[in-house]
Amino acid sequence: MTIEPMDLLRSYLSRVRIPEPTNRIYKHECCISFDSPRSEGGLFIDMCTFLAFGKDFVGWNYEKTGNPVYLHIKQTKKLVPEDRPSKKPTLLAIGVDGGFDNNEPEYEETHSVVILPEYVSLPFPSVELPEKVRLAVDAIVLAEGTERKEQLAAWTADKKKVSSYATNLQQIDNGVVIPPSGWKCAKCDKADNLWLNLTDGMILCERKNWDGTGGNNHAFEHYQETGYPIAVKLGTITADLEAADDESVLDPQLAQHLAFFGLDFSSLRKTEMTTAERELDHNTNFDWNRIQESGQEVDPIFGPGYTGLVNIGNSCYMAATIQVVFSTRSFTSRYYLNQSLKKAFEMSPADPTVDLNMQLTKLAHGILSGKYSVPAFENDEKENVATSTRTAKQEGIRPHMFKSVIAASHPEFSSTQQQDALEFFLHFLDQVERANTGKTELDPSRSFKFGIEDRILCSSGKVTYNRRNDYILSLNIPLHEATNEEELESFHKLKAEKLAEGKEINANEIVRPRVPLETCLVNFSAPEEIQDFYSTALKAKTTALKTAGLTSFPDYLVLHMRRFVMEAGREPKKLDVHIDVPDIIDISHMRSKGQQSGEELLPDGVPGEQDSNKISANEEIVAQLVSMGFNHLHCQKAAINTSNVGVEEAMNWLLSHMDDPDIDNPISKGHGSETIVDQSKVDILISFGFEEEIARNALKASGGDIEKATDWIFNNPDASVSSMDASPSNAESTTNDVNLPDGGGKYRLMGILSHSGTSLQCGHYVAHILKDGRWAIFNDNKVGASIDPPKEMGYLYFFERL
C-alpha cells in the first residue's frame, strides 16, 4: 500500500521542530563536508536538529538519528551581463554599500521539504503543508544562520573620533600666513605629503615608512619637541587630521583653524590622497610584492592537495599554517588516508560542528581530496577550457566550523583580528594533542615534537640539566654576522647622502643584511651567560653559562625566526633582514650529550625565604616576553620561577601556568620558598598509579590543584627525572625521549610561512610548500605554481627529515 507524500509527512510531525531564537541553525554549509546550497545536490537541513548535510551525507545522518524530514535548499547562479562594470570602492569596507565589490554572482534560491529514506519531495511554499512544517521552514529560511553569526559579515575602518584637542586648541599668533599652494617642508626639500601644524603654522613632512619611502619624520619630531597636538594634511580638502597619539581624528572647527593662518577652506583644491584614501589604495592593490610573487606569471594549480582557503576575516595566519601542516605525512595519514568522513561522523557527538576530530577530518578531506579545487569559470568560459584554465580561479573552501572549534578556548583566535601564525601553530598542535589523549600512536602532533636539554654550568663548577619538550626551535638572528657587510656600508653611505639632500631611497636601492641560517643554528647552541642565576651550591645568585642541545630530532623540524625584537623604550621592531636558507640542513651537531663523566651536579633544593627575597626578574627576559603580548606581571613570575635562565624557559613556564588561579596575584616577598604539599593530595595521585616523588613535584608545579597536577604529569612524561630536582638527563634512558620520534639530523626544506607587514597584529601571511617536486604558493584561496619562492623572508621554516 502506497502512502501519500502528505500523509507520510504528517506521520513524522513529531520529528519536526519549530526553531527557537536560541537554537543554532546551520543552513550555509554541511557539517561533514564543504558542500553548500550552491553545490550540485544543494543542502539538506535536519528539521529536528537544524544541522545541515550535503547530498552525499544526509543519508548518514538519517542512519544515525532516524530523523526523516529535511528542508532542501538549492541556489542557482543568475546570469549577469558580461560587461557589468566593477564598482570602485569609496569605503574601506566589505559587504556594505560603497565597499569593495567582490563581483559576487547573484543566486536564485529554491526550497522543498524532503522525506528520507525515499527522498520524497514536497514543494515549498505550499498551503497544503501542515502548519507546523510551514512555520518551521519559515523560521529556518528567515534565520541568519549560525555560520554567519559566528563571522563578521562586514568590516569597516574605524570611524574617526573628534579630537579632544580641537575644541580648545590654542593657536599662536606669530604672523605666519600660509599660501594656498607651493608648500615645502620647513626643514628639508620635501614638497609632497606635508602636514600643517595647527598650533604654530609650521609645514613639515610626514614620517618615514618602514621600507624607506615617505618623509623625514619632521612633522612628528616637531610634535615631540613642542607638544603641539594637531596637524592637518595639506593637499586634502577634508578634515583629515593626525593627532598627538598618532591617530586619525576629526576637527569640527577646521575652517576656523585654517583661517587663523590665512587659508580659505572653501577655496582649497584637493591634490593628494587623504589618509583613508591612502589606506584604501593599499588595501585595493594589496600586493606586498615579494612574498606574494606579484608581477610574476603564476599559473594556477588545481586538484588534490591544492585547495585554497578563503579568507574569512584576517584569517590568513590560520590558512597559511593549515596548508603546511596538512602537507605533512602525519596529518595526511591521520585525518585523510586513515580516517573516512563517515567514520569521523559516526564517532562524533550529537552536534558534529563542535567536535574537533570531525572538523579536522572534514578540513583534511576538503583540502586533500581535490573535490573543491576546480576552476571557477565565468559565464561561457567552460566552452574554452584550454585557454581559460591558466587564468581561472578557484572558489576554495571556507573553514568557518573549523575555526569556531579550534578557537573556542582562545578569545584572540575567535576574533577577526590578525594574529601571530606561530602562536596559532602552537595552539593548534596543543588542541590536537589533547584530542588524541590516550592515543599516542595516532597523535600527528608528535611528529613536530622534540626534546631540548639545557646544560647550566654554575661558577661553583657544578652543573644542572633541565629538559623540556617543544614543537618549534626559536632562533635569534645575529645581525652582526651578516655576510654582506661591504654592500651594507655602501648602502648606509648612499642613504646618508640622499637624506642630507632631502631625497628618498628607491626600493631597488635598499640593501638588507643577509644572515646564513647555519649561523642562527650555531648561535642557538653557543654558550650563553646567565646573570642572576641562583646556585644551590653557593646559596646565592651568580653568573652561569648555559648551552642547549636537542635530545631528539623530530620528523618535522619547525624553525621560528625571531624577526620581531624590542628596541630601546620597549618598542617592538621587525628586523628587515634576509636569511640565506639552503634546501638541505644537517643539525646532527646539535644533539645534546647529557651528563658527562666527572661532572658534579648542583645539589637539590630551592631558595629559602631569605634568599628568595633577593631574586628579581631579569628585565631583558621580561621585556622580550612582554613584546610577544604577555602580561608584564606574568612575565616577571616566569623569569623568577625559571631562575632567569632565558626567554625560552620563561615562555614555556608561562604557557603552562597561564591558567593558574594565583597567576594574577602580586609577587610575594617569600616567592620561591619551599611549597608545602598536602599529603592527602599526594596520596590521591599515588592511588592513580604515580610515584610519590612525581606526585609531589606535580602538586608543587600546579599550586596544589590535583587536576592540573595530573595534566602536568602527562605533559611532562620525563617527570621521574624532573628538572625540578636538577638531576641529570640522559637521552638513552628517559622514557620521554623513547616516546618521541627520533632519527638522523638531515632535513629538507618543505614549507615556508612568510609575513608581510610591520607587526604581528597586521599584515598578511602566505605559505610556500614543496609538493610533487615543485614549489607552490598558497595565498588564501589563490593557489599556483611558485616561480621564485621567498626563501630568504620566512617567519617559520618547515623541514622534513630525510
Secondary structure, DSSP 8 states (H G I E B T S, - for coil): ----HHHHHHHTGGG-----TTS----SS-SSSS--TTSTT-EEEETTT--EEETTTHHHHHHHH---EEEEEEEEE----TT-------SSEESSTTSB------EEEEEEEEETTTTEEEEES-TTS-HHHHHHHHHHHHS--HHHHTS-S-EE----EE-TTTTT-----S-----SS----SSSS--SSEEEETTT--EEE--B-TTS-B--SHHHHHHHHH----EEETT--S--EE-TTS-EEE-TTHHHHHHTTT--GGG----S--HHHHHHHHHHH---HHHHTTTS---B--STT---B--SSS-HHHHHHHHHHTTSHHHHIIIIIS--HHHHHHHS-S-GGG-HHHHHHHHHHHHHS-TT-SEE--GGGGGGHHHHTTT-EE--B--HHHHHHHTTT-HHHHSSS---HHHHHHHHHHHHHHHTTT-GGG-GGGGG-EEEEEEEE-TTS-EEEEEEEES-EEE---GGG-S-HHHHHHHHHHHHHHHHTT----GGG----EEEHHHHHHHHHS-EEEEEEEETTTTEEEEEEEEEEESS--SEEEEEE--EEEETTTEEEE---EEE--SEEE-GGGB---S-TT--B--S----HHHHTT----HHHHHHHHHTT--HHHHHHHHHHTTT--HHHHHHHHHHHTT-TTTTS---TTTTS-----HHHHHHHHHTT--HHHHHHHHHHTTT-HHHHHHHHHH-TTGGG-GGGT----TTT-HHHHHS----SEEEEEEEEEEESSSTTSSEEEEEEEETTEEEEEETTEEEE-SS--GGGEEEEEEEE-
